[in-house]
Amino acid sequence: EDGEERLVVVQEVDVRKQPDLEQVVRELRRAVLQQHDIPVHTLVLLKPGLIPKTSSGKLQRARCRASFLQGGLETLLVSTLAPGKRSNA
């Protein structure tokens, strides 16, 4: 975006437990910022089983990235930071 790389996290969420998705976003942003000192620009929450994987269960990161960029992920929630904001954690 704007010639810069941005961190996007795609996370599956067990919706059977009826989580507060906004709280999940806050906690994930806070954890990544604390552990890596990198703000999550966009956080994408999906239902279980929707992150592309190989037949052996490995994540297909390139396919996931392409699906995200093309708007092809079936999302529960997408949270993107406002321009100039480091984190909303």
PyMOL Python script that loads the backbone (N, CA, C, O; Angstrom):
from pymol import cmd

cmd.read_pdbstr("""\
ATOM      1  N   GLU A   1       0.850  -1.178   0.000  1.00  0.00           N
ATOM      2  CA  GLU A   1       0.000   0.000   0.000  1.00  0.00           C
ATOM      3  C   GLU A   1       0.889   1.232   0.000  1.00  0.00           C
ATOM      4  O   GLU A   1       1.822   1.325   0.798  1.00  0.00           O
ATOM      5  N   ASP A   2       0.613   2.164  -0.875  1.00  0.00           N
ATOM      6  CA  ASP A   2       1.405   3.396  -0.989  1.00  0.00           C
ATOM      7  C   ASP A   2       2.893   3.113  -1.120  1.00  0.00           C
ATOM      8  O   ASP A   2       3.716   3.879  -0.619  1.00  0.00           O
ATOM      9  N   GLY A   3       3.250   2.016  -1.794  1.00  0.00           N
ATOM     10  CA  GLY A   3       4.639   1.664  -2.004  1.00  0.00           C
ATOM     11  C   GLY A   3       5.331   1.055  -0.797  1.00  0.00           C
ATOM     12  O   GLY A   3       6.544   0.846  -0.822  1.00  0.00           O
ATOM     13  N   GLU A   4       4.585   0.769   0.253  1.00  0.00           N
ATOM     14  CA  GLU A   4       5.165   0.181   1.461  1.00  0.00           C
ATOM     15  C   GLU A   4       4.528  -1.169   1.744  1.00  0.00           C
ATOM     16  O   GLU A   4       3.357  -1.405   1.444  1.00  0.00           O
ATOM     17  N   GLU A   5       5.339  -2.052   2.334  1.00  0.00           N
ATOM     18  CA  GLU A   5       4.791  -3.328   2.776  1.00  0.00           C
ATOM     19  C   GLU A   5       4.016  -3.114   4.062  1.00  0.00           C
ATOM     20  O   GLU A   5       4.390  -2.280   4.888  1.00  0.00           O
ATOM     21  N   ARG A   6       2.946  -3.860   4.233  1.00  0.00           N
ATOM     22  CA  ARG A   6       2.113  -3.785   5.437  1.00  0.00           C
ATOM     23  C   ARG A   6       1.897  -5.200   5.951  1.00  0.00           C
ATOM     24  O   ARG A   6       1.769  -6.140   5.166  1.00  0.00           O
ATOM     25  N   LEU A   7       1.858  -5.351   7.265  1.00  0.00           N
ATOM     26  CA  LEU A   7       1.616  -6.658   7.860  1.00  0.00           C
ATOM     27  C   LEU A   7       0.118  -6.940   7.870  1.00  0.00           C
ATOM     28  O   LEU A   7      -0.674  -6.159   8.396  1.00  0.00           O
ATOM     29  N   VAL A   8      -0.249  -8.065   7.280  1.00  0.00           N
ATOM     30  CA  VAL A   8      -1.624  -8.547   7.284  1.00  0.00           C
ATOM     31  C   VAL A   8      -1.612  -9.894   7.980  1.00  0.00           C
ATOM     32  O   VAL A   8      -0.822 -10.773   7.636  1.00  0.00           O
ATOM     33  N   VAL A   9      -2.485 -10.054   8.954  1.00  0.00           N
ATOM     34  CA  VAL A   9      -2.613 -11.327   9.666  1.00  0.00           C
ATOM     35  C   VAL A   9      -3.981 -11.913   9.332  1.00  0.00           C
ATOM     36  O   VAL A   9      -5.010 -11.251   9.468  1.00  0.00           O
ATOM     37  N   VAL A  10      -3.970 -13.168   8.892  1.00  0.00           N
ATOM     38  CA  VAL A  10      -5.205 -13.897   8.620  1.00  0.00           C
ATOM     39  C   VAL A  10      -5.310 -14.979   9.686  1.00  0.00           C
ATOM     40  O   VAL A  10      -4.408 -15.802   9.838  1.00  0.00           O
ATOM     41  N   GLN A  11      -6.415 -14.969  10.419  1.00  0.00           N
ATOM     42  CA  GLN A  11      -6.582 -15.865  11.567  1.00  0.00           C
ATOM     43  C   GLN A  11      -7.952 -16.533  11.516  1.00  0.00           C
ATOM     44  O   GLN A  11      -8.973 -15.876  11.315  1.00  0.00           O
ATOM     45  N   GLU A  12      -7.952 -17.849  11.702  1.00  0.00           N
ATOM     46  CA  GLU A  12      -9.217 -18.564  11.829  1.00  0.00           C
ATOM     47  C   GLU A  12      -9.723 -18.433  13.260  1.00  0.00           C
ATOM     48  O   GLU A  12      -8.936 -18.424  14.206  1.00  0.00           O
ATOM     49  N   VAL A  13     -11.052 -18.331  13.413  1.00  0.00           N
ATOM     50  CA  VAL A  13     -11.676 -18.155  14.726  1.00  0.00           C
ATOM     51  C   VAL A  13     -12.800 -19.173  14.861  1.00  0.00           C
ATOM     52  O   VAL A  13     -13.623 -19.330  13.959  1.00  0.00           O
ATOM     53  N   ASP A  14     -12.827 -19.864  15.999  1.00  0.00           N
ATOM     54  CA  ASP A  14     -13.888 -20.835  16.270  1.00  0.00           C
ATOM     55  C   ASP A  14     -15.162 -20.082  16.636  1.00  0.00           C
ATOM     56  O   ASP A  14     -15.316 -19.622  17.768  1.00  0.00           O
ATOM     57  N   VAL A  15     -16.066 -19.959  15.683  1.00  0.00           N
ATOM     58  CA  VAL A  15     -17.286 -19.189  15.907  1.00  0.00           C
ATOM     59  C   VAL A  15     -18.315 -19.931  16.754  1.00  0.00           C
ATOM     60  O   VAL A  15     -19.291 -19.333  17.207  1.00  0.00           O
ATOM     61  N   ARG A  16     -18.105 -21.233  16.972  1.00  0.00           N
ATOM     62  CA  ARG A  16     -19.030 -21.992  17.824  1.00  0.00           C
ATOM     63  C   ARG A  16     -19.014 -21.463  19.251  1.00  0.00           C
ATOM     64  O   ARG A  16     -19.990 -21.612  19.987  1.00  0.00           O
ATOM     65  N   LYS A  17     -17.903 -20.844  19.637  1.00  0.00           N
ATOM     66  CA  LYS A  17     -17.773 -20.287  20.994  1.00  0.00           C
ATOM     67  C   LYS A  17     -18.306 -18.857  21.068  1.00  0.00           C
ATOM     68  O   LYS A  17     -18.247 -18.227  22.124  1.00  0.00           O
ATOM     69  N   GLN A  18     -18.820 -18.348  19.964  1.00  0.00           N
ATOM     70  CA  GLN A  18     -19.385 -17.006  19.856  1.00  0.00           C
ATOM     71  C   GLN A  18     -18.462 -15.933  20.456  1.00  0.00           C
ATOM     72  O   GLN A  18     -18.856 -15.212  21.373  1.00  0.00           O
ATOM     73  N   PRO A  19     -17.238 -15.836  19.934  1.00  0.00           N
ATOM     74  CA  PRO A  19     -16.299 -14.842  20.469  1.00  0.00           C
ATOM     75  C   PRO A  19     -16.709 -13.420  20.107  1.00  0.00           C
ATOM     76  O   PRO A  19     -17.405 -13.186  19.119  1.00  0.00           O
ATOM     77  N   ASP A  20     -16.263 -12.485  20.925  1.00  0.00           N
ATOM     78  CA  ASP A  20     -16.402 -11.064  20.613  1.00  0.00           C
ATOM     79  C   ASP A  20     -15.293 -10.754  19.609  1.00  0.00           C
ATOM     80  O   ASP A  20     -14.131 -10.616  19.990  1.00  0.00           O
ATOM     81  N   LEU A  21     -15.645 -10.644  18.339  1.00  0.00           N
ATOM     82  CA  LEU A  21     -14.642 -10.502  17.285  1.00  0.00           C
ATOM     83  C   LEU A  21     -13.810  -9.231  17.430  1.00  0.00           C
ATOM     84  O   LEU A  21     -12.620  -9.232  17.112  1.00  0.00           O
ATOM     85  N   GLU A  22     -14.418  -8.160  17.902  1.00  0.00           N
ATOM     86  CA  GLU A  22     -13.655  -6.927  18.118  1.00  0.00           C
ATOM     87  C   GLU A  22     -12.606  -7.124  19.213  1.00  0.00           C
ATOM     88  O   GLU A  22     -11.506  -6.580  19.122  1.00  0.00           O
ATOM     89  N   GLN A  23     -12.939  -7.894  20.239  1.00  0.00           N
ATOM     90  CA  GLN A  23     -11.972  -8.176  21.297  1.00  0.00           C
ATOM     91  C   GLN A  23     -10.862  -9.087  20.776  1.00  0.00           C
ATOM     92  O   GLN A  23      -9.698  -8.912  21.139  1.00  0.00           O
ATOM     93  N   VAL A  24     -11.206 -10.043  19.940  1.00  0.00           N
ATOM     94  CA  VAL A  24     -10.192 -10.907  19.321  1.00  0.00           C
ATOM     95  C   VAL A  24      -9.211 -10.041  18.540  1.00  0.00           C
ATOM     96  O   VAL A  24      -8.000 -10.245  18.626  1.00  0.00           O
ATOM     97  N   VAL A  25      -9.718  -9.085  17.788  1.00  0.00           N
ATOM     98  CA  VAL A  25      -8.862  -8.177  17.012  1.00  0.00           C
ATOM     99  C   VAL A  25      -7.932  -7.405  17.943  1.00  0.00           C
ATOM    100  O   VAL A  25      -6.727  -7.334  17.700  1.00  0.00           O
ATOM    101  N   ARG A  26      -8.486  -6.831  19.003  1.00  0.00           N
ATOM    102  CA  ARG A  26      -7.655  -6.052  19.942  1.00  0.00           C
ATOM    103  C   ARG A  26      -6.558  -6.916  20.555  1.00  0.00           C
ATOM    104  O   ARG A  26      -5.406  -6.491  20.637  1.00  0.00           O
ATOM    105  N   GLU A  27      -6.908  -8.124  20.984  1.00  0.00           N
ATOM    106  CA  GLU A  27      -5.929  -9.005  21.631  1.00  0.00           C
ATOM    107  C   GLU A  27      -4.849  -9.462  20.657  1.00  0.00           C
ATOM    108  O   GLU A  27      -3.674  -9.520  21.021  1.00  0.00           O
ATOM    109  N   LEU A  28      -5.233  -9.787  19.426  1.00  0.00           N
ATOM    110  CA  LEU A  28      -4.234 -10.194  18.435  1.00  0.00           C
ATOM    111  C   LEU A  28      -3.300  -9.044  18.084  1.00  0.00           C
ATOM    112  O   LEU A  28      -2.087  -9.233  17.992  1.00  0.00           O
ATOM    113  N   ARG A  29      -3.854  -7.859  17.889  1.00  0.00           N
ATOM    114  CA  ARG A  29      -3.006  -6.692  17.601  1.00  0.00           C
ATOM    115  C   ARG A  29      -2.024  -6.440  18.744  1.00  0.00           C
ATOM    116  O   ARG A  29      -0.836  -6.213  18.515  1.00  0.00           O
ATOM    117  N   ARG A  30      -2.529  -6.481  19.970  1.00  0.00           N
ATOM    118  CA  ARG A  30      -1.687  -6.236  21.144  1.00  0.00           C
ATOM    119  C   ARG A  30      -0.572  -7.283  21.231  1.00  0.00           C
ATOM    120  O   ARG A  30       0.583  -6.934  21.472  1.00  0.00           O
ATOM    121  N   ALA A  31      -0.909  -8.560  21.039  1.00  0.00           N
ATOM    122  CA  ALA A  31       0.086  -9.626  21.151  1.00  0.00           C
ATOM    123  C   ALA A  31       1.190  -9.487  20.103  1.00  0.00           C
ATOM    124  O   ALA A  31       2.370  -9.628  20.423  1.00  0.00           O
ATOM    125  N   VAL A  32       0.812  -9.212  18.857  1.00  0.00           N
ATOM    126  CA  VAL A  32       1.818  -9.065  17.794  1.00  0.00           C
ATOM    127  C   VAL A  32       2.696  -7.850  18.063  1.00  0.00           C
ATOM    128  O   VAL A  32       3.913  -7.917  17.888  1.00  0.00           O
ATOM    129  N   LEU A  33       2.100  -6.749  18.484  1.00  0.00           N
ATOM    130  CA  LEU A  33       2.870  -5.543  18.770  1.00  0.00           C
ATOM    131  C   LEU A  33       3.841  -5.776  19.927  1.00  0.00           C
ATOM    132  O   LEU A  33       4.995  -5.354  19.861  1.00  0.00           O
ATOM    133  N   GLN A  34       3.382  -6.442  20.981  1.00  0.00           N
ATOM    134  CA  GLN A  34       4.244  -6.703  22.137  1.00  0.00           C
ATOM    135  C   GLN A  34       5.385  -7.657  21.787  1.00  0.00           C
ATOM    136  O   GLN A  34       6.525  -7.445  22.200  1.00  0.00           O
ATOM    137  N   GLN A  35       5.078  -8.707  21.026  1.00  0.00           N
ATOM    138  CA  GLN A  35       6.086  -9.726  20.718  1.00  0.00           C
ATOM    139  C   GLN A  35       7.065  -9.296  19.623  1.00  0.00           C
ATOM    140  O   GLN A  35       8.237  -9.670  19.662  1.00  0.00           O
ATOM    141  N   HIS A  36       6.599  -8.519  18.655  1.00  0.00           N
ATOM    142  CA  HIS A  36       7.416  -8.238  17.472  1.00  0.00           C
ATOM    143  C   HIS A  36       7.636  -6.754  17.200  1.00  0.00           C
ATOM    144  O   HIS A  36       8.398  -6.398  16.301  1.00  0.00           O
ATOM    145  N   ASP A  37       6.981  -5.888  17.961  1.00  0.00           N
ATOM    146  CA  ASP A  37       7.074  -4.441  17.783  1.00  0.00           C
ATOM    147  C   ASP A  37       6.726  -4.024  16.353  1.00  0.00           C
ATOM    148  O   ASP A  37       7.331  -3.114  15.786  1.00  0.00           O
ATOM    149  N   ILE A  38       5.735  -4.717  15.790  1.00  0.00           N
ATOM    150  CA  ILE A  38       5.251  -4.412  14.450  1.00  0.00           C
ATOM    151  C   ILE A  38       3.731  -4.288  14.529  1.00  0.00           C
ATOM    152  O   ILE A  38       3.064  -5.206  15.006  1.00  0.00           O
ATOM    153  N   PRO A  39       3.179  -3.181  14.075  1.00  0.00           N
ATOM    154  CA  PRO A  39       1.717  -3.069  14.088  1.00  0.00           C
ATOM    155  C   PRO A  39       1.088  -3.927  12.985  1.00  0.00           C
ATOM    156  O   PRO A  39       1.630  -4.028  11.883  1.00  0.00           O
ATOM    157  N   VAL A  40      -0.027  -4.528  13.282  1.00  0.00           N
ATOM    158  CA  VAL A  40      -0.780  -5.280  12.282  1.00  0.00           C
ATOM    159  C   VAL A  40      -1.627  -4.269  11.518  1.00  0.00           C
ATOM    160  O   VAL A  40      -2.550  -3.674  12.075  1.00  0.00           O
ATOM    161  N   HIS A  41      -1.312  -4.080  10.255  1.00  0.00           N
ATOM    162  CA  HIS A  41      -2.057  -3.117   9.442  1.00  0.00           C
ATOM    163  C   HIS A  41      -3.489  -3.601   9.209  1.00  0.00           C
ATOM    164  O   HIS A  41      -4.449  -2.855   9.399  1.00  0.00           O
ATOM    165  N   THR A  42      -3.615  -4.859   8.795  1.00  0.00           N
ATOM    166  CA  THR A  42      -4.939  -5.422   8.546  1.00  0.00           C
ATOM    167  C   THR A  42      -5.024  -6.790   9.192  1.00  0.00           C
ATOM    168  O   THR A  42      -4.125  -7.620   9.051  1.00  0.00           O
ATOM    169  N   LEU A  43      -6.108  -7.010   9.897  1.00  0.00           N
ATOM    170  CA  LEU A  43      -6.361  -8.289  10.542  1.00  0.00           C
ATOM    171  C   LEU A  43      -7.631  -8.862   9.925  1.00  0.00           C
ATOM    172  O   LEU A  43      -8.672  -8.206   9.891  1.00  0.00           O
ATOM    173  N   VAL A  44      -7.528 -10.093   9.439  1.00  0.00           N
ATOM    174  CA  VAL A  44      -8.639 -10.752   8.767  1.00  0.00           C
ATOM    175  C   VAL A  44      -9.029 -11.980   9.581  1.00  0.00           C
ATOM    176  O   VAL A  44      -8.199 -12.856   9.822  1.00  0.00           O
ATOM    177  N   LEU A  45     -10.280 -12.046  10.002  1.00  0.00           N
ATOM    178  CA  LEU A  45     -10.774 -13.197  10.744  1.00  0.00           C
ATOM    179  C   LEU A  45     -11.643 -14.051   9.826  1.00  0.00           C
ATOM    180  O   LEU A  45     -12.522 -13.547   9.127  1.00  0.00           O
ATOM    181  N   LEU A  46     -11.374 -15.364   9.848  1.00  0.00           N
ATOM    182  CA  LEU A  46     -12.088 -16.324   9.023  1.00  0.00           C
ATOM    183  C   LEU A  46     -12.665 -17.439   9.879  1.00  0.00           C
ATOM    184  O   LEU A  46     -12.209 -17.670  10.999  1.00  0.00           O
ATOM    185  N   LYS A  47     -13.671 -18.133   9.349  1.00  0.00           N
ATOM    186  CA  LYS A  47     -14.165 -19.341   9.997  1.00  0.00           C
ATOM    187  C   LYS A  47     -13.103 -20.428   9.851  1.00  0.00           C
ATOM    188  O   LYS A  47     -12.296 -20.379   8.924  1.00  0.00           O
ATOM    189  N   PRO A  48     -13.094 -21.417  10.764  1.00  0.00           N
ATOM    190  CA  PRO A  48     -12.118 -22.507  10.670  1.00  0.00           C
ATOM    191  C   PRO A  48     -12.188 -23.222   9.318  1.00  0.00           C
ATOM    192  O   PRO A  48     -13.262 -23.425   8.752  1.00  0.00           O
ATOM    193  N   GLY A  49     -11.006 -23.593   8.823  1.00  0.00           N
ATOM    194  CA  GLY A  49     -10.917 -24.348   7.580  1.00  0.00           C
ATOM    195  C   GLY A  49     -10.848 -23.512   6.324  1.00  0.00           C
ATOM    196  O   GLY A  49     -10.799 -24.068   5.226  1.00  0.00           O
ATOM    197  N   LEU A  50     -10.842 -22.188   6.443  1.00  0.00           N
ATOM    198  CA  LEU A  50     -10.857 -21.338   5.257  1.00  0.00           C
ATOM    199  C   LEU A  50      -9.486 -20.814   4.846  1.00  0.00           C
ATOM    200  O   LEU A  50      -9.353 -20.256   3.756  1.00  0.00           O
ATOM    201  N   ILE A  51      -8.466 -20.975   5.679  1.00  0.00           N
ATOM    202  CA  ILE A  51      -7.111 -20.598   5.265  1.00  0.00           C
ATOM    203  C   ILE A  51      -6.615 -21.692   4.324  1.00  0.00           C
ATOM    204  O   ILE A  51      -6.653 -22.871   4.676  1.00  0.00           O
ATOM    205  N   PRO A  52      -6.148 -21.318   3.129  1.00  0.00           N
ATOM    206  CA  PRO A  52      -5.678 -22.330   2.174  1.00  0.00           C
ATOM    207  C   PRO A  52      -4.519 -23.140   2.735  1.00  0.00           C
ATOM    208  O   PRO A  52      -3.550 -22.590   3.259  1.00  0.00           O
ATOM    209  N   LYS A  53      -4.640 -24.464   2.611  1.00  0.00           N
ATOM    210  CA  LYS A  53      -3.603 -25.381   3.094  1.00  0.00           C
ATOM    211  C   LYS A  53      -3.336 -26.448   2.045  1.00  0.00           C
ATOM    212  O   LYS A  53      -4.174 -26.725   1.187  1.00  0.00           O
ATOM    213  N   THR A  54      -2.148 -27.044   2.133  1.00  0.00           N
ATOM    214  CA  THR A  54      -1.820 -28.169   1.258  1.00  0.00           C
ATOM    215  C   THR A  54      -2.528 -29.410   1.785  1.00  0.00           C
ATOM    216  O   THR A  54      -3.147 -29.371   2.848  1.00  0.00           O
ATOM    217  N   SER A  55      -2.439 -30.498   1.049  1.00  0.00           N
ATOM    218  CA  SER A  55      -3.070 -31.745   1.487  1.00  0.00           C
ATOM    219  C   SER A  55      -2.432 -32.271   2.769  1.00  0.00           C
ATOM    220  O   SER A  55      -3.053 -33.046   3.496  1.00  0.00           O
ATOM    221  N   SER A  56      -1.197 -31.855   3.052  1.00  0.00           N
ATOM    222  CA  SER A  56      -0.534 -32.291   4.285  1.00  0.00           C
ATOM    223  C   SER A  56      -0.769 -31.321   5.445  1.00  0.00           C
ATOM    224  O   SER A  56      -0.279 -31.544   6.552  1.00  0.00           O
ATOM    225  N   GLY A  57      -1.520 -30.245   5.191  1.00  0.00           N
ATOM    226  CA  GLY A  57      -1.881 -29.324   6.264  1.00  0.00           C
ATOM    227  C   GLY A  57      -1.008 -28.090   6.399  1.00  0.00           C
ATOM    228  O   GLY A  57      -1.221 -27.279   7.300  1.00  0.00           O
ATOM    229  N   LYS A  58      -0.020 -27.934   5.510  1.00  0.00           N
ATOM    230  CA  LYS A  58       0.830 -26.747   5.575  1.00  0.00           C
ATOM    231  C   LYS A  58       0.087 -25.540   4.993  1.00  0.00           C
ATOM    232  O   LYS A  58      -0.666 -25.661   4.027  1.00  0.00           O
ATOM    233  N   LEU A  59       0.318 -24.375   5.606  1.00  0.00           N
ATOM    234  CA  LEU A  59      -0.314 -23.154   5.119  1.00  0.00           C
ATOM    235  C   LEU A  59       0.219 -22.798   3.735  1.00  0.00           C
ATOM    236  O   LEU A  59       1.418 -22.905   3.477  1.00  0.00           O
ATOM    237  N   GLN A  60      -0.676 -22.374   2.851  1.00  0.00           N
ATOM    238  CA  GLN A  60      -0.289 -21.903   1.529  1.00  0.00           C
ATOM    239  C   GLN A  60      -0.290 -20.373   1.576  1.00  0.00           C
ATOM    240  O   GLN A  60      -1.253 -19.717   1.178  1.00  0.00           O
ATOM    241  N   ARG A  61       0.818 -19.832   2.073  1.00  0.00           N
ATOM    242  CA  ARG A  61       0.898 -18.391   2.296  1.00  0.00           C
ATOM    243  C   ARG A  61       0.719 -17.573   1.019  1.00  0.00           C
ATOM    244  O   ARG A  61       0.005 -16.570   1.021  1.00  0.00           O
ATOM    245  N   ALA A  62       1.354 -17.989  -0.055  1.00  0.00           N
ATOM    246  CA  ALA A  62       1.250 -17.240  -1.311  1.00  0.00           C
ATOM    247  C   ALA A  62      -0.194 -17.259  -1.821  1.00  0.00           C
ATOM    248  O   ALA A  62      -0.696 -16.241  -2.297  1.00  0.00           O
ATOM    249  N   ARG A  63      -0.849 -18.389  -1.726  1.00  0.00           N
ATOM    250  CA  ARG A  63      -2.250 -18.484  -2.167  1.00  0.00           C
ATOM    251  C   ARG A  63      -3.160 -17.638  -1.273  1.00  0.00           C
ATOM    252  O   ARG A  63      -4.091 -16.990  -1.753  1.00  0.00           O
ATOM    253  N   CYS A  64      -2.879 -17.652   0.028  1.00  0.00           N
ATOM    254  CA  CYS A  64      -3.659 -16.847   0.967  1.00  0.00           C
ATOM    255  C   CYS A  64      -3.466 -15.357   0.664  1.00  0.00           C
ATOM    256  O   CYS A  64      -4.431 -14.592   0.656  1.00  0.00           O
ATOM    257  N   ARG A  65      -2.236 -14.955   0.420  1.00  0.00           N
ATOM    258  CA  ARG A  65      -1.938 -13.556   0.088  1.00  0.00           C
ATOM    259  C   ARG A  65      -2.674 -13.139  -1.176  1.00  0.00           C
ATOM    260  O   ARG A  65      -3.290 -12.074  -1.224  1.00  0.00           O
ATOM    261  N   ALA A  66      -2.606 -13.988  -2.204  1.00  0.00           N
ATOM    262  CA  ALA A  66      -3.278 -13.679  -3.466  1.00  0.00           C
ATOM    263  C   ALA A  66      -4.791 -13.574  -3.264  1.00  0.00           C
ATOM    264  O   ALA A  66      -5.427 -12.669  -3.803  1.00  0.00           O
ATOM    265  N   SER A  67      -5.361 -14.488  -2.497  1.00  0.00           N
ATOM    266  CA  SER A  67      -6.805 -14.443  -2.228  1.00  0.00           C
ATOM    267  C   SER A  67      -7.178 -13.169  -1.481  1.00  0.00           C
ATOM    268  O   SER A  67      -8.197 -12.544  -1.775  1.00  0.00           O
ATOM    269  N   PHE A  68      -6.348 -12.788  -0.514  1.00  0.00           N
ATOM    270  CA  PHE A  68      -6.603 -11.554   0.239  1.00  0.00           C
ATOM    271  C   PHE A  68      -6.577 -10.342  -0.690  1.00  0.00           C
ATOM    272  O   PHE A  68      -7.490  -9.517  -0.667  1.00  0.00           O
ATOM    273  N   LEU A  69      -5.535 -10.240  -1.500  1.00  0.00           N
ATOM    274  CA  LEU A  69      -5.374  -9.091  -2.381  1.00  0.00           C
ATOM    275  C   LEU A  69      -6.490  -9.011  -3.431  1.00  0.00           C
ATOM    276  O   LEU A  69      -6.851  -7.919  -3.868  1.00  0.00           O
ATOM    277  N   GLN A  70      -7.033 -10.158  -3.833  1.00  0.00           N
ATOM    278  CA  GLN A  70      -8.104 -10.190  -4.829  1.00  0.00           C
ATOM    279  C   GLN A  70      -9.487 -10.121  -4.189  1.00  0.00           C
ATOM    280  O   GLN A  70     -10.497 -10.121  -4.893  1.00  0.00           O
ATOM    281  N   GLY A  71      -9.538 -10.061  -2.847  1.00  0.00           N
ATOM    282  CA  GLY A  71     -10.822 -10.013  -2.160  1.00  0.00           C
ATOM    283  C   GLY A  71     -11.557 -11.337  -2.178  1.00  0.00           C
ATOM    284  O   GLY A  71     -12.785 -11.374  -2.102  1.00  0.00           O
ATOM    285  N   GLY A  72     -10.804 -12.433  -2.279  1.00  0.00           N
ATOM    286  CA  GLY A  72     -11.416 -13.755  -2.416  1.00  0.00           C
ATOM    287  C   GLY A  72     -11.563 -14.549  -1.129  1.00  0.00           C
ATOM    288  O   GLY A  72     -11.963 -15.712  -1.179  1.00  0.00           O
ATOM    289  N   LEU A  73     -11.252 -13.961   0.028  1.00  0.00           N
ATOM    290  CA  LEU A  73     -11.411 -14.679   1.291  1.00  0.00           C
ATOM    291  C   LEU A  73     -12.817 -14.442   1.843  1.00  0.00           C
ATOM    292  O   LEU A  73     -13.321 -13.319   1.814  1.00  0.00           O
ATOM    293  N   GLU A  74     -13.437 -15.493   2.338  1.00  0.00           N
ATOM    294  CA  GLU A  74     -14.757 -15.374   2.975  1.00  0.00           C
ATOM    295  C   GLU A  74     -14.527 -14.961   4.426  1.00  0.00           C
ATOM    296  O   GLU A  74     -14.258 -15.809   5.276  1.00  0.00           O
ATOM    297  N   THR A  75     -14.630 -13.695   4.707  1.00  0.00           N
ATOM    298  CA  THR A  75     -14.236 -13.149   6.002  1.00  0.00           C
ATOM    299  C   THR A  75     -15.404 -13.025   6.980  1.00  0.00           C
ATOM    300  O   THR A  75     -16.558 -12.837   6.594  1.00  0.00           O
ATOM    301  N   LEU A  76     -15.054 -13.140   8.257  1.00  0.00           N
ATOM    302  CA  LEU A  76     -15.976 -12.809   9.337  1.00  0.00           C
ATOM    303  C   LEU A  76     -15.853 -11.327   9.665  1.00  0.00           C
ATOM    304  O   LEU A  76     -16.843 -10.643   9.923  1.00  0.00           O
ATOM    305  N   LEU A  77     -14.600 -10.848   9.648  1.00  0.00           N
ATOM    306  CA  LEU A  77     -14.319  -9.462   9.996  1.00  0.00           C
ATOM    307  C   LEU A  77     -12.975  -9.067   9.402  1.00  0.00           C
ATOM    308  O   LEU A  77     -12.034  -9.860   9.402  1.00  0.00           O
ATOM    309  N   VAL A  78     -12.888  -7.855   8.903  1.00  0.00           N
ATOM    310  CA  VAL A  78     -11.622  -7.286   8.435  1.00  0.00           C
ATOM    311  C   VAL A  78     -11.437  -5.976   9.183  1.00  0.00           C
ATOM    312  O   VAL A  78     -12.317  -5.115   9.170  1.00  0.00           O
ATOM    313  N   SER A  79     -10.277  -5.827   9.842  1.00  0.00           N
ATOM    314  CA  SER A  79      -9.975  -4.621  10.599  1.00  0.00           C
ATOM    315  C   SER A  79      -8.672  -4.029  10.072  1.00  0.00           C
ATOM    316  O   SER A  79      -7.616  -4.658  10.134  1.00  0.00           O
ATOM    317  N   THR A  80      -8.769  -2.810   9.553  1.00  0.00           N
ATOM    318  CA  THR A  80      -7.599  -2.131   9.008  1.00  0.00           C
ATOM    319  C   THR A  80      -7.355  -0.854   9.791  1.00  0.00           C
ATOM    320  O   THR A  80      -8.290  -0.110  10.086  1.00  0.00           O
ATOM    321  N   LEU A  81      -6.084  -0.599  10.132  1.00  0.00           N
ATOM    322  CA  LEU A  81      -5.724   0.617  10.855  1.00  0.00           C
ATOM    323  C   LEU A  81      -5.960   1.845   9.994  1.00  0.00           C
ATOM    324  O   LEU A  81      -5.794   1.809   8.775  1.00  0.00           O
ATOM    325  N   ALA A  82      -6.344   2.915  10.637  1.00  0.00           N
ATOM    326  CA  ALA A  82      -6.485   4.194   9.957  1.00  0.00           C
ATOM    327  C   ALA A  82      -5.093   4.675   9.552  1.00  0.00           C
ATOM    328  O   ALA A  82      -4.115   4.357  10.229  1.00  0.00           O
ATOM    329  N   PRO A  83      -4.985   5.432   8.464  1.00  0.00           N
ATOM    330  CA  PRO A  83      -3.680   5.943   8.030  1.00  0.00           C
ATOM    331  C   PRO A  83      -2.976   6.706   9.161  1.00  0.00           C
ATOM    332  O   PRO A  83      -3.585   7.519   9.857  1.00  0.00           O
ATOM    333  N   GLY A  84      -1.674   6.419   9.322  1.00  0.00           N
ATOM    334  CA  GLY A  84      -0.874   7.108  10.323  1.00  0.00           C
ATOM    335  C   GLY A  84      -0.998   6.554  11.735  1.00  0.00           C
ATOM    336  O   GLY A  84      -0.302   7.015  12.639  1.00  0.00           O
ATOM    337  N   LYS A  85      -1.858   5.588  11.936  1.00  0.00           N
ATOM    338  CA  LYS A  85      -2.051   5.027  13.272  1.00  0.00           C
ATOM    339  C   LYS A  85      -1.133   3.825  13.447  1.00  0.00           C
ATOM    340  O   LYS A  85      -1.064   2.965  12.569  1.00  0.00           O
ATOM    341  N   ARG A  86      -0.427   3.756  14.574  1.00  0.00           N
ATOM    342  CA  ARG A  86       0.505   2.656  14.825  1.00  0.00           C
ATOM    343  C   ARG A  86      -0.232   1.406  15.265  1.00  0.00           C
ATOM    344  O   ARG A  86       0.124   0.306  14.841  1.00  0.00           O
ATOM    345  N   SER A  87      -1.243   1.543  16.100  1.00  0.00           N
ATOM    346  CA  SER A  87      -1.982   0.391  16.592  1.00  0.00           C
ATOM    347  C   SER A  87      -3.214   0.876  17.310  1.00  0.00           C
ATOM    348  O   SER A  87      -3.255   1.998  17.814  1.00  0.00           O
ATOM    349  N   ASN A  88      -4.224   0.022  17.354  1.00  0.00           N
ATOM    350  CA  ASN A  88      -5.387   0.344  18.168  1.00  0.00           C
ATOM    351  C   ASN A  88      -5.460  -0.571  19.365  1.00  0.00           C
ATOM    352  O   ASN A  88      -6.522  -0.749  19.963  1.00  0.00           O
ATOM    353  N   ALA A  89      -4.324  -1.151  19.715  1.00  0.00           N
ATOM    354  CA  ALA A  89      -4.253  -2.059  20.872  1.00  0.00           C
ATOM    355  C   ALA A  89      -4.232  -1.273  22.156  1.00  0.00           C
ATOM    356  O   ALA A  89      -4.174  -1.858  23.237  1.00  0.00           O
TER     357      ALA A  89
END
""", "prot")
cmd.dss("prot")
cmd.show_as("cartoon", "prot")
cmd.util.cbc("prot")
cmd.orient("prot")
